[in-house]
Amino acid sequence: MKKTALLSLLLIFSFCLFGQNKQETDIDQWLYQTEEENIDASRDTVITNDLIKVNYNQKSAHLAMAMSMLIPGTGQFYANRTAITTYIFPILELGFIGGIVYYNKQGNDKTDKYEKYANGELVTYLTPDGTPISGYRYERGRQNQIQDILKDINTVDIYEDTYFRLDENNSQHFYEDIGKYPHYVFGWMDWYYRFAADESGNFVTPRWQFDGPNDSPHTHWTGNYPICGQNTDIAISINSHEMSRMRQTYIKMRNDAKDDYGIAHLFTFGLAFNHLVSGLDAVRVTRNFNRYYISQAAPSFNFYAAMPSGNVTPMVGFKWMF
């Protein structure tokens, strides 16, 4: 035990002696060095101060991610404005927004056109004997007249008030239903004057075709026989283009508008995806910046001693790296 304590004391004494000799050597060298050595020492002192004060200017990855998810590119700009993705994501953002605006406008314009086509403009229809009849391509009056006849054919089948529920206003459902459901075909002008009017355009009872006997509750309407013209004894299916070419044109116009709205919807998904990817990329850019880039933390005053003329002189310096 005594040997261990003695050995420890000897080690401590040796370290103190070495440190004292080293300090004395440094002081002697500092006092008696040449002027050229003084200049070199002064420069080394400044460099040493710089190295001590320089540190990593950490950027917040969480903040960068939040900024880029809100406005793509801003997080990259905050972390490292020289990163190429700082400018790619804002360009994509503008492109997606432009696509949404453009295709929504195209869809709106085409919607206005098909609504005008259906019941927004007066047109003239020529009957088989050449009689001109003016009206809208689709009218609720014609639809109500024919559906009331169909409802009275069999009081126990599906054709009742709950089956025919066409909106009385020009709502979105109205414009959807007259193209989507075949039992609203009666209001189209070309259907009415082919299947419910004679050669001069005078109303007559339609010639129906059913898939069963009229007195069966399971009977469904499947088509009509033309009142006049050729092939009056051949039934026209409710799904045929011949049932109403105006309706088929209208359906095509609606589908064109829906396609544009669909593209605008895809651009919306692209916009959301751009925000998400930009946020994740901002984390990548921030980590790379924090790993490789060294910069001054903040503007600062540095106090140090130098010997520009062989005399110890206190000096102050201002540093700001940006």
C-alpha positions in Angstrom: 0.0 0.0 0.0 2.8 2.4 0.9 4.7 1.4 -2.3 1.6 2.3 -4.4 1.2 5.7 -2.7 4.8 6.5 -3.2 4.7 5.5 -6.8 1.7 7.7 -7.4 3.4 10.7 -5.8 6.5 10.2 -8.0 4.3 10.1 -11.2 2.5 13.3 -10.2 5.8 15.0 -9.5 7.2 14.0 -12.8 4.2 15.4 -14.7 4.5 18.7 -12.9 8.2 18.9 -13.6 7.7 18.2 -17.3 4.9 20.7 -17.6 7.0 23.4 -15.9 10.0 22.7 -18.2 7.7 22.9 -21.2 6.2 26.1 -20.1 9.6 27.7 -19.4 10.8 26.6 -22.8 7.8 28.1 -24.5 8.2 31.4 -22.6 11.9 31.6 -23.4 11.2 30.9 -27.1 8.5 33.6 -27.1 10.8 36.2 -25.4 13.9 35.6 -27.5 12.6 34.8 -31.0 13.5 36.9 -33.9 11.2 39.5 -35.5 10.4 37.2 -38.4 9.6 34.5 -36.0 7.4 37.1 -34.2 5.4 37.6 -37.4 5.0 33.9 -37.9 3.8 33.5 -34.4 1.4 36.3 -34.7 -0.1 34.8 -37.8 -0.3 31.4 -36.1 -2.0 33.0 -33.2 -4.7 34.5 -35.4 -5.2 31.2 -37.2 -5.5 29.4 -33.9 -8.2 31.8 -32.8 -10.1 31.3 -36.0 -10.0 27.5 -35.6 -11.2 27.8 -32.1 -14.2 30.1 -33.0 -15.3 28.3 -36.1 -18.0 25.7 -35.6 -20.8 23.9 -37.4 -23.8 26.1 -38.1 -26.4 23.5 -37.7 -29.7 23.8 -39.7 -32.9 22.3 -38.3 -34.1 19.4 -40.5 -37.5 19.6 -38.9 -37.9 23.2 -39.7 -36.7 22.7 -43.3 -39.1 19.8 -43.8 -42.1 21.8 -42.4 -41.2 24.8 -44.7 -40.9 22.7 -47.8 -44.1 20.7 -47.1 -45.9 24.1 -46.9 -44.1 25.8 -49.8 -41.9 23.4 -51.8 -38.3 24.6 -52.1 -38.3 27.0 -49.1 -36.8 24.4 -46.8 -34.0 23.7 -49.3 -33.4 27.5 -49.6 -33.2 27.7 -45.9 -30.7 24.9 -45.6 -28.6 25.3 -48.7 -29.7 27.7 -51.4 -27.1 26.3 -53.8 -28.8 22.9 -53.9 -30.4 22.2 -57.3 -33.6 20.9 -55.8 -34.1 24.4 -54.2 -35.3 25.5 -57.7 -36.7 22.2 -59.1 -39.5 21.9 -56.6 -40.9 25.5 -57.0 -40.9 25.0 -60.8 -42.8 21.7 -60.4 -45.2 23.5 -58.1 -45.9 26.2 -60.6 -46.4 23.5 -63.3 -48.9 21.5 -61.3 -50.8 24.7 -60.3 -50.9 25.8 -63.9 -52.2 22.3 -65.0 -54.9 22.4 -62.4 -56.1 25.9 -63.4 -55.9 25.1 -67.2 -57.7 21.8 -67.2 -60.4 23.0 -64.7 -61.0 25.9 -67.0 -61.2 23.6 -70.0 -63.7 21.4 -68.0 -65.8 24.4 -67.1 -65.9 25.7 -70.7 -67.0 22.2 -71.9 -69.6 22.0 -69.1 -71.1 25.3 -70.3 -71.2 23.9 -73.8 -73.0 20.7 -73.0 -75.5 22.4 -70.7 -76.2 24.9 -73.5 -76.5 22.0 -76.0 -79.1 20.3 -73.8 -81.5 23.1 -72.9 -79.8 26.4 -73.4 -80.4 27.1 -77.1 -83.4 26.9 -79.4 -83.0 24.5 -82.4 -85.2 23.5 -85.2 -86.2 19.9 -85.8 -87.6 18.7 -89.2 -90.3 16.0 -89.0 -90.4 13.3 -91.8 -92.8 15.3 -93.8 -90.6 18.4 -93.5 -92.5 20.3 -90.8 -90.1 22.5 -88.8 -90.5 22.4 -85.0 -88.6 24.8 -82.8 -87.6 24.0 -79.2 -84.9 23.0 -76.9 -83.1 19.7 -77.5 -84.2 18.5 -74.0 -87.4 19.6 -72.4 -89.0 18.3 -69.1 -92.5 18.7 -70.6 -91.8 16.0 -73.1 -90.2 13.8 -70.5 -93.1 14.1 -68.1 -95.7 13.5 -70.7 -94.2 10.2 -71.8 -93.2 8.9 -68.4 -96.7 9.4 -67.1 -97.9 7.1 -69.9 -95.4 4.5 -69.0 -96.4 4.6 -65.3 -100.0 3.9 -66.2 -99.3 0.8 -68.3 -99.0 -1.4 -65.3 -99.7 -0.2 -61.7 -97.5 -2.9 -60.1 -94.3 -2.5 -62.0 -91.2 -0.4 -61.2 -92.4 2.6 -63.2 -93.7 5.0 -60.5 -92.9 8.4 -59.0 -89.9 7.0 -57.1 -88.4 5.7 -60.3 -88.7 9.0 -62.2 -87.0 11.7 -60.1 -85.6 14.1 -62.5 -84.7 17.5 -60.9 -87.0 20.4 -61.7 -84.0 22.8 -61.6 -81.0 22.8 -63.8 -78.8 21.3 -61.2 -75.8 19.1 -61.6 -77.9 16.0 -61.0 -80.3 17.0 -63.8 -77.5 17.3 -66.3 -76.0 14.0 -65.1 -79.3 12.1 -65.1 -80.5 13.0 -68.6 -77.3 11.5 -70.1 -76.8 8.6 -67.6 -80.2 7.0 -67.3 -82.1 5.7 -70.3 -85.5 6.2 -68.7 -84.9 10.0 -69.1 -84.5 9.8 -72.8 -88.1 10.8 -73.5 -87.3 14.5 -73.1 -84.8 14.5 -76.1 -86.3 16.1 -79.1 -85.3 13.5 -81.7 -86.6 10.7 -79.5 -90.0 12.4 -79.0 -90.6 13.2 -82.6 -89.6 9.7 -83.8 -91.2 7.5 -81.2 -94.1 9.6 -79.9 -95.2 11.7 -82.9 -96.5 11.2 -86.4 -94.9 12.5 -89.6 -96.2 16.1 -88.9 -95.0 16.1 -85.3 -98.4 15.5 -83.7 -98.3 13.4 -80.5 -99.4 9.8 -80.6 -99.0 7.0 -78.0 -95.6 5.4 -78.1 -95.2 1.8 -79.2 -93.4 0.2 -76.4 -91.4 -3.0 -76.2 -91.2 -4.9 -72.9 -89.3 -8.0 -71.8 -92.4 -9.7 -70.6 -96.2 -9.4 -70.5 -97.6 -6.0 -69.6 -99.4 -7.3 -66.5 -96.3 -8.8 -64.9 -94.7 -6.8 -62.0 -91.3 -7.8 -63.3 -91.8 -6.4 -66.8 -89.2 -3.9 -68.0 -89.2 -1.5 -70.9 -86.5 -2.5 -73.4 -87.1 -0.3 -76.4 -89.6 1.4 -78.8 -90.9 1.0 -82.3 -90.6 4.1 -84.5 -94.0 5.6 -85.3 -93.1 6.6 -88.8 -90.4 6.2 -91.4 -88.7 3.0 -92.4 -88.4 -0.1 -90.2 -91.4 0.9 -88.1 -91.8 -2.7 -87.0 -88.3 -3.1 -85.8 -87.8 -2.2 -82.1 -85.0 0.1 -81.2 -83.1 -0.9 -78.0 -82.9 1.7 -75.2 -79.1 1.3 -75.3 -78.9 1.9 -79.0 -77.5 5.1 -80.5 -80.6 5.2 -82.7 -82.7 5.8 -79.6 -81.5 9.4 -79.5 -78.5 10.7 -81.4 -78.8 14.0 -79.6 -78.4 12.1 -76.3 -75.3 10.3 -77.6 -73.7 13.6 -78.7 -74.5 15.0 -75.3 -72.9 12.1 -73.5 -69.8 12.5 -75.5 -69.6 16.2 -74.7 -70.0 15.4 -71.0 -67.3 12.7 -71.1 -64.9 15.2 -72.7 -65.5 17.6 -69.8 -65.1 14.8 -67.3 -61.8 13.9 -68.9 -60.4 17.4 -68.4 -61.6 17.5 -64.8 -59.9 14.1 -64.4 -56.6 15.5 -65.7 -57.0 18.4 -63.3 -57.5 16.0 -60.5 -54.3 14.1 -61.4 -52.5 17.4 -61.2 -53.9 17.9 -57.7 -52.4 14.5 -56.7 -49.1 15.7 -58.3 -49.2 18.9 -56.3 -49.7 17.0 -53.0 -46.9 14.6 -54.0 -44.6 17.5 -54.8 -45.2 18.9 -51.3 -44.4 15.5 -49.7 -41.3 14.8 -51.7 -40.0 18.3 -51.3 -40.3 18.0 -47.5 -38.4 14.7 -47.5 -35.7 16.2 -49.8 -35.3 19.2 -47.5 -34.3 16.8 -44.7 -31.7 15.3 -47.1 -30.3 18.7 -48.1 -30.2 19.8 -44.4 -28.3 16.7 -43.4 -25.8 17.1 -46.2 -25.3 20.7 -45.2 -24.7 19.9 -41.6 -22.3 17.2 -42.5 -20.0 18.9 -44.9 -20.4 22.7 -44.7 -18.5 24.7 -42.0 -19.4 28.3 -41.4 -19.2 30.9 -38.7 -22.0 30.6 -36.3 -22.6 34.3 -36.0 -20.9 37.7 -36.2 -18.5 38.0 -33.3 -15.7 40.1 -31.7 -12.5 38.2 -31.0 -9.9 39.5 -28.4 -6.4 38.2 -28.7 -2.7 39.2 -28.2 -0.2 39.6 -31.0 3.4 40.9 -31.5 3.4 42.9 -34.8 6.6 44.8 -33.8 8.0 42.6 -31.2 5.8 44.0 -28.4 2.9 42.2 -26.9 -0.2 44.2 -28.1 -3.8 43.4 -27.3 -6.0 43.3 -30.4 -9.7 43.0 -31.2 -11.2 41.6 -34.4 -14.7 41.4 -36.0 -15.6 38.2 -37.9 -18.7 37.5 -40.0 -18.7 34.6 -42.4 -21.7 34.3 -44.8 
